[in-house]
């Protein structure tokens, strides 16, 4: 087995790494919501013209799964339409989205503790998902390279 074969055998598939990161982000925000609530944050927010939302650990985890899933989908689409620039374009887009998504927690009607917890939730999701989803993917190898090497008979 060559060094290249050995390295690829130890590397997890990209989809598995991304799925683990997505699940880790969901678990992290659920834990942060529990901690925020335990520390006294009300974990309720009201936006103008909408009913009050209770931010439970399940709600936080579902929101992380949806947002992270959309980010993963965007990356997958970019990998198909612009494989060479996908990582860079996705990172720029993700950075803009991250900065914009920090505004709603600041503008919502909620206690200071809830706003701080919401900001931490947003930062946690980005901190977990952005490094994983922004990582460049290896280009697909030609099929000829996937054929096993012929061993000379002794």
C-alpha positions as a Markdown table, in Angstrom:
| # | Residue | x | y | z |
|---|---|---|---|---|
| 1 | Unk | 0.0 | 0.0 | 0.0 |
| 2 | Unk | 1.5 | 3.3 | -1.0 |
| 3 | Unk | 1.6 | 6.4 | 1.3 |
| 4 | Unk | -1.2 | 8.0 | -0.7 |
| 5 | Unk | -3.4 | 4.9 | -0.3 |
| 6 | Unk | -2.6 | 4.8 | 3.4 |
| 7 | Unk | -3.5 | 8.5 | 3.9 |
| 8 | Unk | -6.8 | 8.2 | 2.0 |
| 9 | Unk | -7.7 | 5.1 | 4.0 |
| 10 | Unk | -7.4 | 7.1 | 7.2 |
| 11 | Unk | -9.4 | 10.1 | 6.0 |
| 12 | Unk | -13.1 | 10.1 | 6.7 |
| 13 | Unk | -15.4 | 10.9 | 3.8 |
| 14 | Unk | -16.3 | 14.6 | 3.5 |
| 15 | Unk | -20.0 | 14.0 | 4.1 |
| 16 | Unk | -19.3 | 12.2 | 7.4 |
| 17 | Unk | -17.1 | 15.0 | 8.7 |
| 18 | Unk | -19.7 | 17.5 | 7.8 |
| 19 | Unk | -22.5 | 15.5 | 9.3 |
| 20 | Unk | -20.6 | 15.1 | 12.6 |
| 21 | Unk | -20.0 | 18.9 | 12.6 |
| 22 | Unk | -23.7 | 19.5 | 12.0 |
| 23 | Unk | -24.7 | 17.2 | 14.8 |
| 24 | Unk | -22.1 | 18.7 | 17.1 |
| 25 | Unk | -23.4 | 22.2 | 16.4 |
| 26 | Unk | -27.0 | 21.1 | 17.3 |
| 27 | Unk | -25.8 | 19.5 | 20.5 |
| 28 | Unk | -23.7 | 22.5 | 21.4 |
| 29 | Unk | -26.6 | 25.0 | 21.0 |
| 30 | Unk | -28.9 | 22.7 | 23.0 |
| 31 | Unk | -26.4 | 22.6 | 25.8 |
| 32 | Unk | -25.8 | 26.4 | 25.6 |
| 33 | Unk | -29.6 | 26.9 | 25.8 |
| 34 | Unk | -29.8 | 24.7 | 28.9 |
| 35 | Unk | -26.8 | 26.6 | 30.5 |
| 36 | Unk | -28.3 | 30.0 | 29.6 |
| 37 | Unk | -31.6 | 29.0 | 31.2 |
| 38 | Unk | -29.9 | 27.6 | 34.3 |
| 39 | Unk | -28.0 | 30.9 | 34.7 |
| 40 | Unk | -31.3 | 32.8 | 34.7 |
| 41 | Unk | -31.8 | 33.8 | 31.1 |
| 42 | Unk | -35.5 | 33.9 | 30.4 |
| 43 | Unk | -35.0 | 32.3 | 26.9 |
| 44 | Unk | -38.1 | 34.0 | 25.5 |
| 45 | Unk | -37.9 | 36.5 | 22.6 |
| 46 | Unk | -40.5 | 38.7 | 20.9 |
| 47 | Unk | -40.1 | 40.2 | 17.5 |
| 48 | Unk | -42.4 | 43.0 | 16.3 |
| 49 | Unk | -45.7 | 41.7 | 15.1 |
| 50 | Unk | -45.0 | 38.1 | 16.1 |
| 51 | Unk | -45.9 | 36.1 | 19.2 |
| 52 | Unk | -43.3 | 35.4 | 21.9 |
| 53 | Unk | -41.0 | 32.5 | 21.1 |
| 54 | Unk | -39.6 | 30.3 | 23.8 |
| 55 | Unk | -36.1 | 29.2 | 22.9 |
| 56 | Unk | -35.9 | 25.7 | 24.3 |
| 57 | Unk | -32.9 | 23.4 | 23.7 |
| 58 | Unk | -34.9 | 21.5 | 21.1 |
| 59 | Unk | -35.8 | 24.7 | 19.2 |
| 60 | Unk | -32.2 | 25.8 | 19.3 |
| 61 | Unk | -31.0 | 22.4 | 18.0 |
| 62 | Unk | -33.5 | 22.4 | 15.2 |
| 63 | Unk | -32.6 | 25.9 | 14.2 |
| 64 | Unk | -28.9 | 24.9 | 14.1 |
| 65 | Unk | -29.7 | 21.8 | 12.0 |
| 66 | Unk | -31.8 | 23.8 | 9.5 |
| 67 | Unk | -29.2 | 26.7 | 9.2 |
| 68 | Unk | -26.3 | 24.3 | 9.1 |
| 69 | Unk | -28.1 | 22.1 | 6.5 |
| 70 | Unk | -28.7 | 25.1 | 4.3 |
| 71 | Unk | -25.1 | 26.0 | 4.6 |
| 72 | Unk | -24.0 | 22.5 | 3.6 |
| 73 | Unk | -26.4 | 22.5 | 0.7 |
| 74 | Unk | -25.0 | 25.9 | -0.5 |
| 75 | Unk | -21.5 | 24.5 | -0.3 |
| 76 | Unk | -22.6 | 21.3 | -2.2 |
| 77 | Unk | -24.1 | 23.4 | -5.0 |
| 78 | Unk | -21.0 | 25.6 | -5.2 |
| 79 | Unk | -18.8 | 22.5 | -5.3 |
| 80 | Unk | -20.7 | 21.4 | -8.4 |
| 81 | Unk | -21.0 | 24.8 | -10.3 |
| 82 | Unk | -17.6 | 26.3 | -9.3 |
| 83 | Unk | -15.4 | 23.5 | -7.9 |
| 84 | Unk | -12.1 | 25.6 | -7.9 |
| 85 | Unk | -13.6 | 28.6 | -6.1 |
| 86 | Unk | -16.3 | 26.9 | -4.1 |
| 87 | Unk | -14.5 | 27.1 | -0.7 |
| 88 | Unk | -13.5 | 30.7 | -1.1 |
| 89 | Unk | -17.0 | 31.8 | -2.4 |
| 90 | Unk | -18.7 | 29.8 | 0.4 |
| 91 | Unk | -16.5 | 31.3 | 3.1 |
| 92 | Unk | -17.2 | 34.9 | 1.9 |
| 93 | Unk | -21.0 | 34.1 | 1.8 |
| 94 | Unk | -20.9 | 32.4 | 5.2 |
| 95 | Unk | -19.0 | 35.4 | 6.7 |
| 96 | Unk | -21.6 | 37.8 | 5.4 |
| 97 | Unk | -24.5 | 35.6 | 6.7 |
| 98 | Unk | -22.8 | 35.2 | 10.0 |
| 99 | Unk | -22.5 | 39.0 | 10.5 |
| 100 | Unk | -26.0 | 39.6 | 9.4 |
| 101 | Unk | -27.5 | 36.9 | 11.7 |
| 102 | Unk | -26.0 | 38.6 | 14.7 |
| 103 | Unk | -28.4 | 41.5 | 14.2 |
| 104 | Unk | -31.8 | 39.8 | 15.1 |
| 105 | Unk | -30.7 | 38.8 | 18.7 |
| 106 | Unk | -29.7 | 42.4 | 19.2 |
| 107 | Unk | -33.0 | 43.8 | 17.8 |
| 108 | Unk | -35.4 | 41.4 | 19.4 |
| 109 | Unk | -37.3 | 42.2 | 22.6 |
| 110 | Unk | -35.7 | 40.0 | 25.3 |
| 111 | Unk | -33.8 | 40.2 | 28.5 |
| 112 | Unk | -30.1 | 40.9 | 28.4 |
| 113 | Unk | -29.3 | 37.4 | 29.5 |
| 114 | Unk | -31.4 | 36.0 | 26.6 |
| 115 | Unk | -29.8 | 38.3 | 24.1 |
| 116 | Unk | -26.3 | 37.3 | 25.2 |
| 117 | Unk | -27.3 | 33.6 | 25.1 |
| 118 | Unk | -28.7 | 34.0 | 21.6 |
| 119 | Unk | -25.5 | 35.6 | 20.4 |
| 120 | Unk | -23.5 | 32.8 | 22.0 |
| 121 | Unk | -25.7 | 30.3 | 20.2 |
| 122 | Unk | -25.1 | 32.0 | 16.8 |
| 123 | Unk | -21.3 | 32.2 | 17.4 |
| 124 | Unk | -21.2 | 28.5 | 18.5 |
| 125 | Unk | -22.9 | 27.3 | 15.3 |
| 126 | Unk | -20.5 | 29.3 | 13.2 |
| 127 | Unk | -17.5 | 28.3 | 15.1 |
| 128 | Unk | -18.2 | 24.6 | 14.6 |
| 129 | Unk | -19.6 | 24.6 | 11.0 |
| 130 | Unk | -17.6 | 27.3 | 9.2 |
| 131 | Unk | -14.1 | 25.6 | 9.5 |
| 132 | Unk | -15.6 | 22.3 | 8.4 |
| 133 | Unk | -17.7 | 23.5 | 5.5 |
| 134 | Unk | -15.1 | 26.0 | 4.3 |
| 135 | Unk | -12.4 | 23.4 | 4.0 |
| 136 | Unk | -11.5 | 22.8 | 0.4 |
| 137 | Unk | -12.5 | 19.4 | -0.9 |
| 138 | Unk | -10.1 | 17.2 | -2.9 |
| 139 | Unk | -10.8 | 17.1 | -6.6 |
| 140 | Unk | -12.2 | 13.9 | -7.8 |
| 141 | Unk | -9.5 | 11.5 | -9.0 |
| 142 | Unk | -9.6 | 10.1 | -12.5 |
| 143 | Unk | -11.0 | 6.6 | -12.6 |
| 144 | Unk | -7.7 | 5.3 | -14.0 |
| 145 | Unk | -6.0 | 6.2 | -10.7 |
| 146 | Unk | -8.6 | 4.2 | -8.8 |
| 147 | Unk | -7.5 | 1.0 | -10.4 |
| 148 | Unk | -5.4 | -1.3 | -8.3 |
| 149 | Unk | -1.7 | -1.5 | -9.1 |
| 150 | Unk | -0.5 | -4.7 | -10.7 |
| 151 | Unk | 2.0 | -6.6 | -8.7 |
| 152 | Unk | 4.7 | -8.4 | -10.6 |
| 153 | Unk | 4.7 | -12.2 | -10.1 |
| 154 | Unk | 7.7 | -13.6 | -8.3 |
